[in-house]
């Protein structure tokens, strides 16, 4: 009878230990779920990977946005992009391609900010590089207050601050302008 009592006590202790281990294990398994849920902010309404968004505006201009990830904040009417490429096709068919590390697209105004290794390329306007660019849809204007480099053919112009009006195809470098011409210039 003594041995039986010892065996029951041992089984009860082992059972209590197993229950405690199971409860602890379930708690550990739930922690990664909590961490995953905290990755996405409470303000984010939608988050997706490998995004492709196309829109044709009233003016006939077409947007195509491609990004590794996008987050949409409905209350702020704001889309945030990582590793973003924006293709703007104007009504006349002229195409501009903007690339950058991060982008913000204001869904109501259609304004956009792109930053981090920003490059704009077009067939006849050449190539622009900057750390940050802002696109204002109402004026069809690209701007930066920071350093910018423009290259086209054998001409390289650098400076600080730039305004580029898409419709007029007019570029203004605002300060510290430096131009270099390489290659031959026509007679």
N, C-alpha and C positions, 0 to 999 in steps of 0.2 A: 504494500500500500504506500509505503514511503517513496519507493521508486516511481510509482505512478504519479504521486503528487509532484515530485521533482520534474518529471517529464511534462506534466501539465503546466507548471510554472515556466519551464524553459520554452515550451511552445507558445505560451502567452507572451513572454518577453520577445521571442522571435517574431511573433505576429505583430506586436506593437512596433518593433523596429521596422518591419516590412511596410506597415501602414505609414509610419513616419517617412520612410524613404520614398514611398509612392507619392505622398503629398508633396514632399520636397521636389521630386522629379517633375511633377505636373507644374509646379510653380516655376521651375527653371525652363521648362518647355514653353511656357506662356510669355516669358520675358522677351524672346526674339519677336514675337507677335507685337508686343507693345512697342519695341524699337522700330519695327517696320511701320507701324501706324504713325509714329512720330516723325518719320522721314518726310512726309508730306504735311505742309503747314495746314492749319485749320482754315486759312483764308483761301486755299487753292480749291477751286471747284472741279477742275479736271486736269489730269496730267497724263501725257502720252509720249511714246517714243516713236522715232522714225516718222516724222510728221511731213505731210505734203498738203499744202493749202493753196487753192487757186480761187481767185475772185476777179470778176470783170466789173469795173466801176462805171458810174454814170457817164464819165467823160470818155469812155472807150478804152481807158488804160487797163491793162491786165496785170495782176499781181500773181506771183507764184512764190510761195515760201516753203523751203525745205529745211528741216532741222532735225538734229539728233533727238532732242527732247523739247517738249512745249508744256507750259503750265498756263492755265487760263484762270484769271481772277475776275469772276463775273461782277462783283460789287465795284471793282475799279475799272471795268471795261479794258482790261490789260492782258495781253498774251506775252509771256516771257519765253524766250528761245535760247537754246544752247547749241553751239556749232551751227550757225544759221547761214543760209544762202537765200537771197531775195532776188528774183528776176522781175524787172519792171519792163513791160512792153507797152510803149507809148501808142497813141492812136495812129501815128504815122508809121508804125512798125519798128521804130528805133528801140533797141534793147539795151538795158543796163543790168549788169549782174553785180550785186553787192554780197560780199562774204565777210563774216566776222565770228568772233568767239561767242558773243552774247548779243541778244536783241530784245527790244521791247516794242510791241506793236499796240498802239492805242486804238482800239477797235471802233470807237465813235469818230474820232478825228482822222483816222488813217495815218497819223504821224508815226514815225518809227525812229528809234535810236539803236545804233549798232556800235558795239565797242569791242576792242581787243583784236589786233591784227586785221584791221578793216581794209578791204580792197574793193574798189569799184572798177569794173571794166566795161568798155563799150567799143564797138567797131571803129567809130570815127573820132571819139573823144579820148581814146587812149586808156591809160591806167592811172588811178588815184590810189594812194595809200595814206592811212591815218590811224591814229589810235582810237578815235571816236568820230562818228558822223551822225548827224540828225537829218531826217527827211521830213519836210513840212508839206503835206499833201495839198493843202489849199493853194499854196504858192508854187507847187511842183519844184521845190528848192531843196538842195542838199547843202548842209553847212557844217563847219567845224571851227572851234576856237583854238584848237591845238595845231601841232605841226602837221604839214601835209606835203606830199610829193606827187607831182603830176608828170607822167612820161608819155610822149607821143612821138613816134618816129625817132629822130635824132635829137629831140629837145627834152630836157629835164628841168622842171621848175620846182623849187622847194620854197617853203615859207611857213608862216604861222597865221592861221585863220584862212578860211576859204568860203566862198559862196558860189554855188553852181546852180544856175537856173536851167532846168531841163528843157522847157519849152523854147526858150530863146537860145539855148546852147551857149550861154554866156558864163565865163568863169572869172572870178575875181579872187586873187590872193591878197590878203589884207595887210600883212607886214613881213618884214625880214625876208624879202623876196631875193632869191638867188637863182639865176638861170644859167644853164650850160647847154651848149649846142655841140653835138658830136656828129661826125659825118659831113656830107656835102649839102650845101644849101643851093637851091635852084638859082639859075642865072637871072 
